[in-house]
Amino acid sequence: MTKPDAPTSLIEVYVDRKATELGITWEKGTNSGGSPVLDYTVSYDQAINEFVVLDSNIINKSYVAINLVPGLSYKFKV
């Protein structure tokens, strides 16, 4: 087995947007690494070039980040 490809098509779900919440969705990577992908981990960076894990063991291909600070810039990765 090899490491699976990163998920693709990470996009914001606008209906989930609130002042302190943001919804995202993604598609699975092309190559699974030889075994089905069972779960995902979502991390974010608050413009300091350091990603922090928000949640792990996510089985769906979507997530709603809560308790965000209005006015800050965020980067997400799955």
N, CA, C and O atoms as a printed pandas DataFrame, in Angstrom:
     atom_number atom_name residue_name chain_id  residue_number  x_coord  y_coord  z_coord
0              1         N          MET        A               1    0.839   -1.181    0.000
1              2        CA          MET        A               1    0.000    0.000    0.000
2              3         C          MET        A               1    0.885    1.245    0.000
3              4         O          MET        A               1    2.016    1.236    0.485
4              5         N          THR        A               2    0.333    2.297   -0.554
5              6        CA          THR        A               2    1.004    3.591   -0.572
6              7         C          THR        A               2    0.101    4.634    0.066
7              8         O          THR        A               2   -1.069    4.371    0.344
8              9         N          LYS        A               3    0.645    5.803    0.293
9             10        CA          LYS        A               3   -0.138    6.895    0.866
10            11         C          LYS        A               3   -1.197    7.332   -0.141
11            12         O          LYS        A               3   -0.879    7.515   -1.316
12            13         N          PRO        A               4   -2.450    7.504    0.287
13            14        CA          PRO        A               4   -3.498    7.936   -0.650
14            15         C          PRO        A               4   -3.282    9.381   -1.095
15            16         O          PRO        A               4   -2.642   10.168   -0.397
16            17         N          ASP        A               5   -3.823    9.716   -2.259
17            18        CA          ASP        A               5   -3.790   11.096   -2.747
18            19         C          ASP        A               5   -4.624   11.981   -1.833
19            20         O          ASP        A               5   -5.596   11.532   -1.225
20            21         N          ALA        A               6   -4.234   13.225   -1.750
21            22        CA          ALA        A               6   -5.005   14.201   -0.972
22            23         C          ALA        A               6   -6.369   14.418   -1.617
23            24         O          ALA        A               6   -6.502   14.302   -2.835
24            25         N          PRO        A               7   -7.377   14.731   -0.819
25            26        CA          PRO        A               7   -8.685   15.062   -1.379
26            27         C          PRO        A               7   -8.586   16.257   -2.325
27            28         O          PRO        A               7   -7.666   17.068   -2.220
28            29         N          THR        A               8   -9.526   16.354   -3.233
29            30        CA          THR        A               8   -9.537   17.425   -4.230
30            31         C          THR        A               8  -10.820   18.231   -4.110
31            32         O          THR        A               8  -11.720   17.880   -3.347
32            33         N          SER        A               9  -10.890   19.300   -4.861
33            34        CA          SER        A               9  -12.097   20.125   -4.989
34            35         C          SER        A               9  -12.629   20.614   -3.641
35            36         O          SER        A               9  -13.835   20.577   -3.399
36            37         N          LEU        A              10  -11.741   21.068   -2.773
37            38        CA          LEU        A              10  -12.157   21.630   -1.485
38            39         C          LEU        A              10  -12.848   22.959   -1.750
39            40         O          LEU        A              10  -12.228   23.893   -2.258
40            41         N          ILE        A              11  -14.120   23.048   -1.412
41            42        CA          ILE        A              11  -14.887   24.277   -1.659
42            43         C          ILE        A              11  -15.719   24.642   -0.435
43            44         O          ILE        A              11  -16.031   23.798    0.404
44            45         N          GLU        A              12  -16.065   25.906   -0.360
45            46        CA          GLU        A              12  -16.923   26.395    0.715
46            47         C          GLU        A              12  -18.377   26.093    0.392
47            48         O          GLU        A              12  -18.807   26.205   -0.756
48            49         N          VAL        A              13  -19.124   25.711    1.410
49            50        CA          VAL        A              13  -20.573   25.508    1.291
50            51         C          VAL        A              13  -21.217   26.788    1.823
51            52         O          VAL        A              13  -21.302   26.988    3.035
52            53         N          TYR        A              14  -21.663   27.638    0.929
53            54        CA          TYR        A              14  -22.126   28.972    1.308
54            55         C          TYR        A              14  -23.342   28.964    2.228
55            56         O          TYR        A              14  -23.502   29.883    3.031
56            57         N          VAL        A              15  -24.198   27.959    2.135
57            58        CA          VAL        A              15  -25.378   27.930    3.005
58            59         C          VAL        A              15  -24.993   27.719    4.463
59            60         O          VAL        A              15  -25.780   28.013    5.363
60            61         N          ASP        A              16  -23.766   27.203    4.706
61            62        CA          ASP        A              16  -23.302   26.984    6.075
62            63         C          ASP        A              16  -22.527   28.182    6.632
63            64         O          ASP        A              16  -22.074   28.133    7.775
64            65         N          ARG        A              17  -22.365   29.251    5.853
65            66        CA          ARG        A              17  -21.558   30.382    6.298
66            67         C          ARG        A              17  -22.327   31.253    7.290
67            68         O          ARG        A              17  -23.452   31.686    7.039
68            69         N          LYS        A              18  -21.676   31.489    8.418
69            70        CA          LYS        A              18  -22.170   32.411    9.439
70            71         C          LYS        A              18  -20.962   33.211    9.907
71            72         O          LYS        A              18  -19.851   32.951    9.445
72            73         N          ALA        A              19  -21.135   34.158   10.790
73            74        CA          ALA        A              19  -20.018   34.984   11.249
74            75         C          ALA        A              19  -18.912   34.145   11.880
75            76         O          ALA        A              19  -17.735   34.488   11.767
76            77         N          THR        A              20  -19.277   33.054   12.538
77            78        CA          THR        A              20  -18.281   32.235   13.229
78            79         C          THR        A              20  -18.255   30.786   12.746
79            80         O          THR        A              20  -17.664   29.929   13.403
80            81         N          GLU        A              21  -18.891   30.503   11.601
81            82        CA          GLU        A              21  -18.938   29.144   11.072
82            83         C          GLU        A              21  -18.694   29.142    9.568
83            84         O          GLU        A              21  -19.029   30.092    8.862
84            85         N          LEU        A              22  -18.098   28.044    9.098
85            86        CA          LEU        A              22  -17.836   27.901    7.671
86            87         C          LEU        A              22  -17.926   26.428    7.307
87            88         O          LEU        A              22  -17.283   25.586    7.934
88            89         N          GLY        A              23  -18.713   26.125    6.307
89            90        CA          GLY        A              23  -18.836   24.750    5.837
90            91         C          GLY        A              23  -17.931   24.512    4.642
91            92         O          GLY        A              23  -17.772   25.387    3.791
92            93         N          ILE        A              24  -17.335   23.320    4.577
93            94        CA          ILE        A              24  -16.515   22.934    3.435
94            95         C          ILE        A              24  -16.909   21.533    2.986
95            96         O          ILE        A              24  -17.463   20.744    3.751
96            97         N          THR        A              25  -16.612   21.253    1.736
97            98        CA          THR        A              25  -16.848   19.930    1.178
98            99         C          THR        A              25  -15.685   19.603    0.253
99           100         O          THR        A              25  -14.980   20.506   -0.196
100          101         N          TRP        A              26  -15.475   18.318   -0.040
101          102        CA          TRP        A              26  -14.365   17.903   -0.879
102          103         C          TRP        A              26  -14.704   16.590   -1.556
103          104         O          TRP        A              26  -15.700   15.943   -1.234
104          105         N          GLU        A              27  -13.849   16.205   -2.508
105          106        CA          GLU        A              27  -13.948   14.918   -3.198
106          107         C          GLU        A              27  -12.740   14.076   -2.810
107          108         O          GLU        A              27  -11.672   14.610   -2.512
108          109         N          LYS        A              28  -12.910   12.774   -2.815
109          110        CA          LYS        A              28  -11.781   11.903   -2.474
110          111         C          LYS        A              28  -10.702   12.014   -3.547
111          112         O          LYS        A              28  -10.993   12.342   -4.697
112          113         N          GLY        A              29   -9.457   11.739   -3.164
113          114        CA          GLY        A              29   -8.345   11.757   -4.112
114          115         C          GLY        A              29   -8.470   10.646   -5.140
115          116         O          GLY        A              29   -9.214    9.686   -4.936
116          117         N          THR        A              30   -7.751   10.772   -6.235
117          118        CA          THR        A              30   -7.819    9.802   -7.323
118          119         C          THR        A              30   -7.314    8.427   -6.898
119          120         O          THR        A              30   -7.943    7.413   -7.201
120          121         N          ASN        A              31   -6.183    8.390   -6.198
121          122        CA          ASN        A              31   -5.568    7.127   -5.802
122          123         C          ASN        A              31   -5.817    6.890   -4.315
123          124         O          ASN        A              31   -5.453    7.725   -3.486
124          125         N          SER        A              32   -6.428    5.773   -3.975
125          126        CA          SER        A              32   -6.742    5.454   -2.574
126          127         C          SER        A              32   -5.549    4.883   -1.819
127          128         O          SER        A              32   -5.623    4.710   -0.603
128          129         N          GLY        A              33   -4.452    4.586   -2.508
129          130        CA          GLY        A              33   -3.289    4.005   -1.853
130          131         C          GLY        A              33   -3.377    2.495   -1.698
131          132         O          GLY        A              33   -2.547    1.895   -1.016
132          133         N          GLY        A              34   -4.357    1.884   -2.313
133          134        CA          GLY        A              34   -4.488    0.430   -2.261
134          135         C          GLY        A              34   -5.521   -0.071   -1.273
135          136         O          GLY        A              34   -5.756   -1.276   -1.183
136          137         N          SER        A              35   -6.141    0.829   -0.531
137          138        CA          SER        A              35   -7.160    0.462    0.448
138          139         C          SER        A              35   -8.168    1.605    0.529
139          140         O          SER        A              35   -7.780    2.758    0.346
140          141         N          PRO        A              36   -9.429    1.336    0.793
141          142        CA          PRO        A              36  -10.412    2.424    0.872
142          143         C          PRO        A              36  -10.043    3.441    1.960
143          144         O          PRO        A              36   -9.559    3.074    3.031
144          145         N          VAL        A              37  -10.279    4.711    1.668
145          146        CA          VAL        A              37  -10.085    5.762    2.664
146          147         C          VAL        A              37  -11.259    5.682    3.630
147          148         O          VAL        A              37  -12.414    5.752    3.210
148          149         N          LEU        A              38  -10.973    5.536    4.926
149          150        CA          LEU        A              38  -12.020    5.354    5.925
150          151         C          LEU        A              38  -12.461    6.651    6.585
151          152         O          LEU        A              38  -13.622    6.789    6.969
152          153         N          ASP        A              39  -11.539    7.607    6.719
153          154        CA          ASP        A              39  -11.902    8.861    7.376
154          155         C          ASP        A              39  -10.922    9.962    6.984
155          156         O          ASP        A              39   -9.893    9.713    6.356
156          157         N          TYR        A              40  -11.272   11.182    7.372
157          158        CA          TYR        A              40  -10.497   12.366    7.013
158          159         C          TYR        A              40  -10.186   13.183    8.266
159          160         O          TYR        A              40  -10.854   13.054    9.292
160          161         N          THR        A              41   -9.162   14.021    8.160
161          162        CA          THR        A              41   -8.802   14.977    9.195
162          163         C          THR        A              41   -8.852   16.371    8.579
163          164         O          THR        A              41   -8.304   16.591    7.499
164          165         N          VAL        A              42   -9.503   17.307    9.254
165          166        CA          VAL        A              42   -9.584   18.692    8.793
166          167         C          VAL        A              42   -8.708   19.556    9.694
167          168         O          VAL        A              42   -8.807   19.507   10.920
168          169         N          SER        A              43   -7.840   20.355    9.048
169          170        CA          SER        A              43   -6.960   21.281    9.766
170          171         C          SER        A              43   -7.163   22.679    9.218
171          172         O          SER        A              43   -7.675   22.856    8.112
172          173         N          TYR        A              44   -6.754   23.679   10.004
173          174        CA          TYR        A              44   -6.824   25.056    9.521
174          175         C          TYR        A              44   -5.606   25.851    9.978
175          176         O          TYR        A              44   -4.930   25.506   10.948
176          177         N          ASP        A              45   -5.355   26.937    9.233
177          178        CA          ASP        A              45   -4.259   27.861    9.523
178          179         C          ASP        A              45   -4.869   29.254    9.612
179          180         O          ASP        A              45   -5.616   29.666    8.725
180          181         N          GLN        A              46   -4.556   29.974   10.672
181          182        CA          GLN        A              46   -5.072   31.326   10.867
182          183         C          GLN        A              46   -4.060   32.366   10.394
183          184         O          GLN        A              46   -3.774   33.331   11.103
184          185         N          ALA        A              47   -3.521   32.163    9.190
185          186        CA          ALA        A              47   -2.574   33.083    8.554
186          187         C          ALA        A              47   -1.263   33.203    9.325
187          188         O          ALA        A              47   -0.615   34.249    9.279
188          189         N          ILE        A              48   -0.859   32.130   10.043
189          190        CA          ILE        A              48    0.433   32.144   10.728
190          191         C          ILE        A              48    1.321   30.999   10.232
191          192         O          ILE        A              48    2.351   30.699   10.834
192          193         N          ASN        A              49    0.913   30.363    9.130
193          194        CA          ASN        A              49    1.659   29.254    8.524
194          195         C          ASN        A              49    1.847   28.075    9.464
195          196         O          ASN        A              49    2.890   27.421    9.454
196          197         N          GLU        A              50    0.835   27.807   10.274
197          198        CA          GLU        A              50    0.854   26.652   11.165
198          199         C          GLU        A              50   -0.544   26.040   11.193
199          200         O          GLU        A              50   -1.483   26.640   11.716
200          201         N          PHE        A              51   -0.671   24.848   10.630
201          202        CA          PHE        A              51   -1.968   24.185   10.603
202          203         C          PHE        A              51   -2.243   23.490   11.928
203          204         O          PHE        A              51   -1.364   22.853   12.508
204          205         N          VAL        A              52   -3.484   23.625   12.395
205          206        CA          VAL        A              52   -3.952   23.023   13.638
206          207         C          VAL        A              52   -5.109   22.086   13.283
207          208         O          VAL        A              52   -5.991   22.455   12.508
208          209         N          VAL        A              53   -5.107   20.888   13.841
209          210        CA          VAL        A              53   -6.185   19.932   13.580
210          211         C          VAL        A              53   -7.468   20.414   14.250
211          212         O          VAL        A              53   -7.500   20.662   15.456
212          213         N          LEU        A              54   -8.520   20.540   13.450
213          214        CA          LEU        A              54   -9.844   20.876   13.973
214          215         C          LEU        A              54  -10.593   19.630   14.403
215          216         O          LEU        A              54  -11.206   19.597   15.470
216          217         N          ASP        A              55  -10.539   18.605   13.562
217          218        CA          ASP        A              55  -11.290   17.379   13.833
218          219         C          ASP        A              55  -10.689   16.246   13.014
219          220         O          ASP        A              55  -10.093   16.476   11.962
220          221         N          SER        A              56  -10.850   15.034   13.499
221          222        CA          SER        A              56  -10.361   13.856   12.775
222          223         C          SER        A              56  -11.418   12.765   12.830
223          224         O          SER        A              56  -12.446   12.916   13.490
224          225         N          ASN        A              57  -11.164   11.691   12.147
225          226        CA          ASN        A              57  -12.105   10.566   12.045
226          227         C          ASN        A              57  -13.428   10.979   11.403
227          228         O          ASN        A              57  -14.483   10.451   11.753
228          229         N          ILE        A              58  -13.369   11.919   10.467
229          230        CA          ILE        A              58  -14.565   12.393    9.758
230          231         C          ILE        A              58  -14.845   11.420    8.620
231          232         O          ILE        A              58  -13.992   11.215    7.757
232          233         N          ILE        A              59  -16.025   10.824    8.613
233          234        CA          ILE        A              59  -16.332    9.833    7.583
234          235         C          ILE        A              59  -17.044   10.437    6.369
235          236         O          ILE        A              59  -16.993    9.869    5.279
236          237         N          ASN        A              60  -17.698   11.568    6.546
237          238        CA          ASN        A              60  -18.346   12.242    5.420
238          239         C          ASN        A              60  -17.343   13.127    4.714
239          240         O          ASN        A              60  -16.294   13.443    5.276
240          241         N          LYS        A              61  -17.648   13.535    3.486
241          242        CA          LYS        A              61  -16.769   14.431    2.745
242          243         C          LYS        A              61  -17.242   15.876    2.890
243          244         O          LYS        A              61  -17.303   16.625    1.915
244          245         N          SER        A              62  -17.575   16.250    4.124
245          246        CA          SER        A              62  -17.963   17.625    4.420
246          247         C          SER        A              62  -17.722   17.892    5.904
247          248         O          SER        A              62  -17.641   16.971    6.717
248          249         N          TYR        A              63  -17.612   19.177    6.229
249          250        CA          TYR        A              63  -17.327   19.558    7.609
250          251         C          TYR        A              63  -17.777   20.997    7.822
251          252         O          TYR        A              63  -17.678   21.821    6.913
252          253         N          VAL        A              64  -18.270   21.301    9.014
253          254        CA          VAL        A              64  -18.598   22.672    9.391
254          255         C          VAL        A              64  -17.669   23.072   10.535
255          256         O          VAL        A              64  -17.732   22.513   11.630
256          257         N          ALA        A              65  -16.805   24.051   10.259
257          258        CA          ALA        A              65  -15.905   24.581   11.281
258          259         C          ALA        A              65  -16.684   25.607   12.102
259          260         O          ALA        A              65  -17.347   26.479   11.541
260          261         N          ILE        A              66  -16.603   25.502   13.424
261          262        CA          ILE        A              66  -17.333   26.415   14.300
262          263         C          ILE        A              66  -16.342   27.191   15.176
263          264         O          ILE        A              66  -15.152   26.879   15.220
264          265         N          ASN        A              67  -16.847   28.177   15.851
265          266        CA          ASN        A              67  -16.048   29.012   16.759
266          267         C          ASN        A              67  -14.916   29.742   16.053
267          268         O          ASN        A              67  -13.860   29.968   16.644
268          269         N          LEU        A              68  -15.125   30.115   14.783
269          270        CA          LEU        A              68  -14.139   30.907   14.057
270          271         C          LEU        A              68  -14.251   32.365   14.501
271          272         O          LEU        A              68  -15.295   32.791   14.993
272          273         N          VAL        A              69  -13.183   33.116   14.326
273          274        CA          VAL        A              69  -13.152   34.520   14.736
274          275         C          VAL        A              69  -13.430   35.389   13.515
275          276         O          VAL        A              69  -12.670   35.342   12.547
276          277         N          PRO        A              70  -14.506   36.184   13.537
277          278        CA          PRO        A              70  -14.798   37.058   12.398
278          279         C          PRO        A              70  -13.622   38.003   12.121
279          280         O          PRO        A              70  -13.012   38.539   13.046
280          281         N          GLY        A              71  -13.318   38.196   10.839
281          282        CA          GLY        A              71  -12.257   39.103   10.437
282          283         C          GLY        A              71  -10.904   38.440   10.234
283          284         O          GLY        A              71  -10.022   39.035    9.616
284          285         N          LEU        A              72  -10.716   37.218   10.739
285          286        CA          LEU        A              72   -9.460   36.495   10.510
286          287         C          LEU        A              72   -9.525   35.737    9.198
287          288         O          LEU        A              72  -10.600   35.327    8.760
288          289         N          SER        A              73   -8.372   35.552    8.574
289          290        CA          SER        A              73   -8.283   34.745    7.360
290          291         C          SER        A              73   -7.910   33.323    7.759
291          292         O          SER        A              73   -7.039   33.117    8.605
292          293         N          TYR        A              74   -8.563   32.354    7.155
293          294        CA          TYR        A              74   -8.319   30.947    7.452
294          295         C          TYR        A              74   -7.975   30.202    6.161
295          296         O          TYR        A              74   -8.501   30.512    5.092
296          297         N          LYS        A              75   -7.087   29.220    6.278
297          298        CA          LYS        A              75   -6.822   28.256    5.214
298          299         C          LYS        A              75   -7.197   26.895    5.793
299          300         O          LYS        A              75   -6.896   26.589    6.947
300          301         N          PHE        A              76   -7.853   26.094    4.977
301          302        CA          PHE        A              76   -8.244   24.752    5.409
302          303         C          PHE        A              76   -7.545   23.716    4.566
303          304         O          PHE        A              76   -7.264   23.947    3.390
304          305         N          LYS        A              77   -7.261   22.565    5.166
305          306        CA          LYS        A              77   -6.771   21.417    4.415
306          307         C          LYS        A              77   -7.398   20.161    5.001
307          308         O          LYS        A              77   -7.722   20.088    6.187
308          309         N          VAL        A              78   -7.556   19.170    4.117
309          310        CA          VAL        A              78   -8.165   17.899    4.492
310          311         C          VAL        A              78   -7.158   16.812    4.231
311          312         O          VAL        A              78   -7.440   15.638    4.472
